[in-house]
Amino acid sequence: MKIRIETEVAGKVWKIETAVGQSVATDDTLILIESMKMEIPVAAPRAGTIVEILVAEGDVVAEGQVVVLLD
């Protein structure tokens, strides 16, 4: 079952910390969002494998936008 990971804030994708196929643990930082001059991490809600990254560095994202699929 794929888990859809969403941003909690609107902002710009500053850095992608993971890659497709990579195994991650609960609370690992997947993406950093720059919002109001702060870096907000998007973390893995559980352990799994990254299936797809739906954004690129520099993209503007909306609050609640799905950015990563985790299996």
Backbone as XML, in Angstrom:
<?xml version="1.0"?>
<chain id="A" units="angstrom">
  <residue number="1" name="MET">
    <atom name="N" x="0.844" y="-1.188" z="0.000"/>
    <atom name="CA" x="0.000" y="0.000" z="0.000"/>
    <atom name="C" x="0.885" y="1.245" z="0.000"/>
  </residue>
  <residue number="2" name="LYS">
    <atom name="N" x="0.664" y="2.129" z="-0.949"/>
    <atom name="CA" x="1.463" y="3.344" z="-1.052"/>
    <atom name="C" x="0.929" y="4.416" z="-0.104"/>
  </residue>
  <residue number="3" name="ILE">
    <atom name="N" x="1.851" y="5.062" z="0.588"/>
    <atom name="CA" x="1.523" y="6.166" z="1.485"/>
    <atom name="C" x="1.825" y="7.464" z="0.751"/>
  </residue>
  <residue number="4" name="ARG">
    <atom name="N" x="0.872" y="8.373" z="0.737"/>
    <atom name="CA" x="1.044" y="9.678" z="0.102"/>
    <atom name="C" x="1.530" y="10.662" z="1.159"/>
  </residue>
  <residue number="5" name="ILE">
    <atom name="N" x="2.717" y="11.200" z="0.961"/>
    <atom name="CA" x="3.294" y="12.131" z="1.933"/>
    <atom name="C" x="3.089" y="13.551" z="1.420"/>
  </residue>
  <residue number="6" name="GLU">
    <atom name="N" x="2.476" y="14.387" z="2.259"/>
    <atom name="CA" x="2.104" y="15.749" z="1.885"/>
    <atom name="C" x="2.938" y="16.777" z="2.640"/>
  </residue>
  <residue number="7" name="THR">
    <atom name="N" x="3.016" y="17.986" z="2.075"/>
    <atom name="CA" x="3.658" y="19.095" z="2.769"/>
    <atom name="C" x="2.687" y="19.662" z="3.799"/>
  </residue>
  <residue number="8" name="GLU">
    <atom name="N" x="3.245" y="20.202" z="4.867"/>
    <atom name="CA" x="2.407" y="20.841" z="5.881"/>
    <atom name="C" x="2.310" y="22.345" z="5.657"/>
  </residue>
  <residue number="9" name="VAL">
    <atom name="N" x="3.206" y="22.861" z="4.804"/>
    <atom name="CA" x="3.236" y="24.303" z="4.537"/>
    <atom name="C" x="3.429" y="24.550" z="3.042"/>
  </residue>
  <residue number="10" name="ALA">
    <atom name="N" x="3.057" y="25.742" z="2.612"/>
    <atom name="CA" x="3.355" y="26.170" z="1.247"/>
    <atom name="C" x="4.766" y="26.740" z="1.241"/>
  </residue>
  <residue number="11" name="GLY">
    <atom name="N" x="5.461" y="26.578" z="0.132"/>
    <atom name="CA" x="6.817" y="27.120" z="0.041"/>
    <atom name="C" x="7.519" y="26.599" z="-1.193"/>
  </residue>
  <residue number="12" name="LYS">
    <atom name="N" x="8.844" y="26.608" z="-1.132"/>
    <atom name="CA" x="9.678" y="26.196" z="-2.248"/>
    <atom name="C" x="10.500" y="24.981" z="-1.817"/>
  </residue>
  <residue number="13" name="VAL">
    <atom name="N" x="10.600" y="23.990" z="-2.706"/>
    <atom name="CA" x="11.409" y="22.804" z="-2.404"/>
    <atom name="C" x="12.874" y="23.248" z="-2.417"/>
  </residue>
  <residue number="14" name="TRP">
    <atom name="N" x="13.482" y="23.247" z="-1.240"/>
    <atom name="CA" x="14.862" y="23.706" z="-1.106"/>
    <atom name="C" x="15.843" y="22.573" z="-1.383"/>
  </residue>
  <residue number="15" name="LYS">
    <atom name="N" x="15.574" y="21.397" z="-0.804"/>
    <atom name="CA" x="16.494" y="20.275" z="-0.978"/>
    <atom name="C" x="15.745" y="18.952" z="-0.868"/>
  </residue>
  <residue number="16" name="ILE">
    <atom name="N" x="16.070" y="18.017" z="-1.745"/>
    <atom name="CA" x="15.527" y="16.659" z="-1.676"/>
    <atom name="C" x="16.598" y="15.789" z="-1.035"/>
  </residue>
  <residue number="17" name="GLU">
    <atom name="N" x="16.241" y="15.153" z="0.076"/>
    <atom name="CA" x="17.197" y="14.402" z="0.888"/>
    <atom name="C" x="17.151" y="12.891" z="0.637"/>
  </residue>
  <residue number="18" name="THR">
    <atom name="N" x="16.343" y="12.448" z="-0.313"/>
    <atom name="CA" x="16.157" y="11.014" z="-0.540"/>
    <atom name="C" x="16.147" y="10.733" z="-2.044"/>
  </residue>
  <residue number="19" name="ALA">
    <atom name="N" x="16.046" y="9.472" z="-2.406"/>
    <atom name="CA" x="15.999" y="9.084" z="-3.817"/>
    <atom name="C" x="15.052" y="7.902" z="-3.989"/>
  </residue>
  <residue number="20" name="VAL">
    <atom name="N" x="14.525" y="7.741" z="-5.192"/>
    <atom name="CA" x="13.653" y="6.607" z="-5.492"/>
    <atom name="C" x="14.420" y="5.307" z="-5.228"/>
  </residue>
  <residue number="21" name="GLY">
    <atom name="N" x="13.759" y="4.376" z="-4.540"/>
    <atom name="CA" x="14.371" y="3.091" z="-4.221"/>
    <atom name="C" x="15.082" y="3.060" z="-2.879"/>
  </residue>
  <residue number="22" name="GLN">
    <atom name="N" x="15.265" y="4.220" z="-2.272"/>
    <atom name="CA" x="15.954" y="4.294" z="-0.984"/>
    <atom name="C" x="15.035" y="3.856" z="0.151"/>
  </residue>
  <residue number="23" name="SER">
    <atom name="N" x="15.585" y="3.098" z="1.096"/>
    <atom name="CA" x="14.848" y="2.730" z="2.307"/>
    <atom name="C" x="14.973" y="3.853" z="3.320"/>
  </residue>
  <residue number="24" name="VAL">
    <atom name="N" x="13.869" y="4.170" z="3.980"/>
    <atom name="CA" x="13.872" y="5.224" z="4.988"/>
    <atom name="C" x="13.238" y="4.704" z="6.267"/>
  </residue>
  <residue number="25" name="ALA">
    <atom name="N" x="13.599" y="5.338" z="7.376"/>
    <atom name="CA" x="13.039" y="4.999" z="8.682"/>
    <atom name="C" x="11.991" y="6.045" z="9.068"/>
  </residue>
  <residue number="26" name="THR">
    <atom name="N" x="11.176" y="5.734" z="10.036"/>
    <atom name="CA" x="10.197" y="6.677" z="10.553"/>
    <atom name="C" x="10.903" y="7.959" z="10.977"/>
  </residue>
  <residue number="27" name="ASP">
    <atom name="N" x="10.349" y="9.093" z="10.582"/>
    <atom name="CA" x="10.844" y="10.433" z="10.909"/>
    <atom name="C" x="12.097" y="10.858" z="10.151"/>
  </residue>
  <residue number="28" name="ASP">
    <atom name="N" x="12.585" y="10.056" z="9.192"/>
    <atom name="CA" x="13.684" y="10.513" z="8.342"/>
    <atom name="C" x="13.207" y="11.711" z="7.520"/>
  </residue>
  <residue number="29" name="THR">
    <atom name="N" x="14.064" y="12.701" z="7.355"/>
    <atom name="CA" x="13.740" y="13.856" z="6.521"/>
    <atom name="C" x="13.852" y="13.455" z="5.060"/>
  </residue>
  <residue number="30" name="LEU">
    <atom name="N" x="12.782" y="13.697" z="4.308"/>
    <atom name="CA" x="12.748" y="13.364" z="2.882"/>
    <atom name="C" x="13.012" y="14.588" z="2.018"/>
  </residue>
  <residue number="31" name="ILE">
    <atom name="N" x="12.379" y="15.694" z="2.396"/>
    <atom name="CA" x="12.462" y="16.934" z="1.627"/>
    <atom name="C" x="12.493" y="18.101" z="2.606"/>
  </residue>
  <residue number="32" name="LEU">
    <atom name="N" x="13.228" y="19.157" z="2.238"/>
    <atom name="CA" x="13.211" y="20.395" z="3.005"/>
    <atom name="C" x="12.469" y="21.446" z="2.186"/>
  </residue>
  <residue number="33" name="ILE">
    <atom name="N" x="11.473" y="22.070" z="2.817"/>
    <atom name="CA" x="10.688" y="23.129" z="2.199"/>
    <atom name="C" x="11.118" y="24.453" z="2.815"/>
  </residue>
  <residue number="34" name="GLU">
    <atom name="N" x="11.414" y="25.430" z="1.967"/>
    <atom name="CA" x="11.735" y="26.771" z="2.460"/>
    <atom name="C" x="10.448" y="27.577" z="2.473"/>
  </residue>
  <residue number="35" name="SER">
    <atom name="N" x="10.092" y="28.058" z="3.662"/>
    <atom name="CA" x="8.865" y="28.826" z="3.825"/>
    <atom name="C" x="9.123" y="29.930" z="4.845"/>
  </residue>
  <residue number="36" name="MET">
    <atom name="N" x="8.887" y="31.158" z="4.465"/>
    <atom name="CA" x="9.100" y="32.313" z="5.343"/>
    <atom name="C" x="10.511" y="32.309" z="5.939"/>
  </residue>
  <residue number="37" name="LYS">
    <atom name="N" x="11.505" y="32.034" z="5.105"/>
    <atom name="CA" x="12.929" y="32.021" z="5.465"/>
    <atom name="C" x="13.274" y="30.952" z="6.501"/>
  </residue>
  <residue number="38" name="MET">
    <atom name="N" x="12.422" y="29.929" z="6.620"/>
    <atom name="CA" x="12.683" y="28.797" z="7.511"/>
    <atom name="C" x="12.721" y="27.523" z="6.683"/>
  </residue>
  <residue number="39" name="GLU">
    <atom name="N" x="13.479" y="26.538" z="7.143"/>
    <atom name="CA" x="13.514" y="25.231" z="6.490"/>
    <atom name="C" x="12.591" y="24.293" z="7.252"/>
  </residue>
  <residue number="40" name="ILE">
    <atom name="N" x="11.569" y="23.800" z="6.580"/>
    <atom name="CA" x="10.583" y="22.915" z="7.187"/>
    <atom name="C" x="10.783" y="21.519" z="6.619"/>
  </residue>
  <residue number="41" name="PRO">
    <atom name="N" x="11.101" y="20.527" z="7.473"/>
    <atom name="CA" x="11.297" y="19.175" z="6.948"/>
    <atom name="C" x="9.970" y="18.468" z="6.660"/>
  </residue>
  <residue number="42" name="VAL">
    <atom name="N" x="9.967" y="17.675" z="5.591"/>
    <atom name="CA" x="8.872" y="16.744" z="5.314"/>
    <atom name="C" x="9.444" y="15.380" z="5.674"/>
  </residue>
  <residue number="43" name="ALA">
    <atom name="N" x="8.866" y="14.746" z="6.698"/>
    <atom name="CA" x="9.431" y="13.509" z="7.243"/>
    <atom name="C" x="8.599" y="12.289" z="6.862"/>
  </residue>
  <residue number="44" name="ALA">
    <atom name="N" x="9.246" y="11.145" z="6.885"/>
    <atom name="CA" x="8.559" y="9.878" z="6.615"/>
    <atom name="C" x="7.673" y="9.524" z="7.816"/>
  </residue>
  <residue number="45" name="PRO">
    <atom name="N" x="6.393" y="9.240" z="7.588"/>
    <atom name="CA" x="5.498" y="8.893" z="8.692"/>
    <atom name="C" x="5.749" y="7.482" z="9.237"/>
  </residue>
  <residue number="46" name="ARG">
    <atom name="N" x="6.417" y="6.646" z="8.418"/>
    <atom name="CA" x="6.764" y="5.291" z="8.838"/>
    <atom name="C" x="7.926" y="4.805" z="7.989"/>
  </residue>
  <residue number="47" name="ALA">
    <atom name="N" x="8.495" y="3.680" z="8.345"/>
    <atom name="CA" x="9.584" y="3.099" z="7.559"/>
    <atom name="C" x="9.032" y="2.567" z="6.242"/>
  </residue>
  <residue number="48" name="GLY">
    <atom name="N" x="9.869" y="2.589" z="5.221"/>
    <atom name="CA" x="9.444" y="2.075" z="3.921"/>
    <atom name="C" x="10.474" y="2.371" z="2.853"/>
  </residue>
  <residue number="49" name="THR">
    <atom name="N" x="10.045" y="2.240" z="1.598"/>
    <atom name="CA" x="10.904" y="2.485" z="0.446"/>
    <atom name="C" x="10.279" y="3.585" z="-0.402"/>
  </residue>
  <residue number="50" name="ILE">
    <atom name="N" x="11.099" y="4.534" z="-0.849"/>
    <atom name="CA" x="10.607" y="5.626" z="-1.691"/>
    <atom name="C" x="10.242" y="5.070" z="-3.065"/>
  </residue>
  <residue number="51" name="VAL">
    <atom name="N" x="8.984" y="5.267" z="-3.472"/>
    <atom name="CA" x="8.488" y="4.779" z="-4.760"/>
    <atom name="C" x="8.587" y="5.870" z="-5.822"/>
  </residue>
  <residue number="52" name="GLU">
    <atom name="N" x="8.224" y="7.098" z="-5.441"/>
    <atom name="CA" x="8.225" y="8.191" z="-6.412"/>
    <atom name="C" x="8.382" y="9.518" z="-5.688"/>
  </residue>
  <residue number="53" name="ILE">
    <atom name="N" x="9.155" y="10.425" z="-6.287"/>
    <atom name="CA" x="9.282" y="11.796" z="-5.803"/>
    <atom name="C" x="8.579" y="12.670" z="-6.829"/>
  </residue>
  <residue number="54" name="LEU">
    <atom name="N" x="7.558" y="13.396" z="-6.388"/>
    <atom name="CA" x="6.677" y="14.112" z="-7.309"/>
    <atom name="C" x="7.054" y="15.574" z="-7.516"/>
  </residue>
  <residue number="55" name="VAL">
    <atom name="N" x="8.145" y="16.030" z="-6.912"/>
    <atom name="CA" x="8.600" y="17.412" z="-7.045"/>
    <atom name="C" x="10.098" y="17.428" z="-7.338"/>
  </residue>
  <residue number="56" name="ALA">
    <atom name="N" x="10.588" y="18.579" z="-7.728"/>
    <atom name="CA" x="12.023" y="18.774" z="-7.964"/>
    <atom name="C" x="12.483" y="19.969" z="-7.136"/>
  </residue>
  <residue number="57" name="GLU">
    <atom name="N" x="13.789" y="20.035" z="-6.875"/>
    <atom name="CA" x="14.326" y="21.189" z="-6.153"/>
    <atom name="C" x="13.991" y="22.450" z="-6.929"/>
  </residue>
  <residue number="58" name="GLY">
    <atom name="N" x="13.522" y="23.458" z="-6.206"/>
    <atom name="CA" x="13.129" y="24.722" z="-6.832"/>
    <atom name="C" x="11.645" y="24.841" z="-7.106"/>
  </residue>
  <residue number="59" name="ASP">
    <atom name="N" x="10.916" y="23.722" z="-7.084"/>
    <atom name="CA" x="9.464" y="23.762" z="-7.314"/>
    <atom name="C" x="8.759" y="24.490" z="-6.169"/>
  </residue>
  <residue number="60" name="VAL">
    <atom name="N" x="7.683" y="25.177" z="-6.505"/>
    <atom name="CA" x="6.815" y="25.794" z="-5.506"/>
    <atom name="C" x="5.712" y="24.798" z="-5.187"/>
  </residue>
  <residue number="61" name="VAL">
    <atom name="N" x="5.459" y="24.576" z="-3.883"/>
    <atom name="CA" x="4.442" y="23.612" z="-3.463"/>
    <atom name="C" x="3.382" y="24.303" z="-2.601"/>
  </residue>
  <residue number="62" name="ALA">
    <atom name="N" x="2.196" y="23.746" z="-2.635"/>
    <atom name="CA" x="1.083" y="24.248" z="-1.831"/>
    <atom name="C" x="0.948" y="23.406" z="-0.575"/>
  </residue>
  <residue number="63" name="GLU">
    <atom name="N" x="0.350" y="23.986" z="0.453"/>
    <atom name="CA" x="0.072" y="23.226" z="1.672"/>
    <atom name="C" x="-0.816" y="22.037" z="1.333"/>
  </residue>
  <residue number="64" name="GLY">
    <atom name="N" x="-0.442" y="20.845" z="1.803"/>
    <atom name="CA" x="-1.223" y="19.645" z="1.555"/>
    <atom name="C" x="-0.906" y="18.950" z="0.245"/>
  </residue>
  <residue number="65" name="GLN">
    <atom name="N" x="0.033" y="19.479" z="-0.531"/>
    <atom name="CA" x="0.406" y="18.851" z="-1.816"/>
    <atom name="C" x="1.180" y="17.567" z="-1.570"/>
  </residue>
  <residue number="66" name="VAL">
    <atom name="N" x="0.844" y="16.515" z="-2.320"/>
    <atom name="CA" x="1.569" y="15.240" z="-2.220"/>
    <atom name="C" x="2.919" y="15.412" z="-2.915"/>
  </residue>
  <residue number="67" name="VAL">
    <atom name="N" x="4.016" y="15.091" z="-2.187"/>
    <atom name="CA" x="5.356" y="15.288" z="-2.730"/>
    <atom name="C" x="6.134" y="13.994" z="-2.885"/>
  </residue>
  <residue number="68" name="VAL">
    <atom name="N" x="5.768" y="12.955" z="-2.119"/>
    <atom name="CA" x="6.487" y="11.683" z="-2.147"/>
    <atom name="C" x="5.494" y="10.543" z="-1.980"/>
  </residue>
  <residue number="69" name="LEU">
    <atom name="N" x="5.747" y="9.427" z="-2.678"/>
    <atom name="CA" x="4.997" y="8.192" z="-2.448"/>
    <atom name="C" x="5.928" y="7.195" z="-1.794"/>
  </residue>
  <residue number="70" name="LEU">
    <atom name="N" x="5.459" y="6.608" z="-0.708"/>
    <atom name="CA" x="6.256" y="5.663" z="0.103"/>
    <atom name="C" x="5.549" y="4.316" z="0.104"/>
  </residue>
  <residue number="71" name="ASP">
    <atom name="N" x="6.286" y="3.232" z="-0.085"/>
    <atom name="CA" x="5.706" y="1.894" z="-0.083"/>
    <atom name="C" x="6.113" y="1.182" z="1.199"/>
  </residue>
</chain>
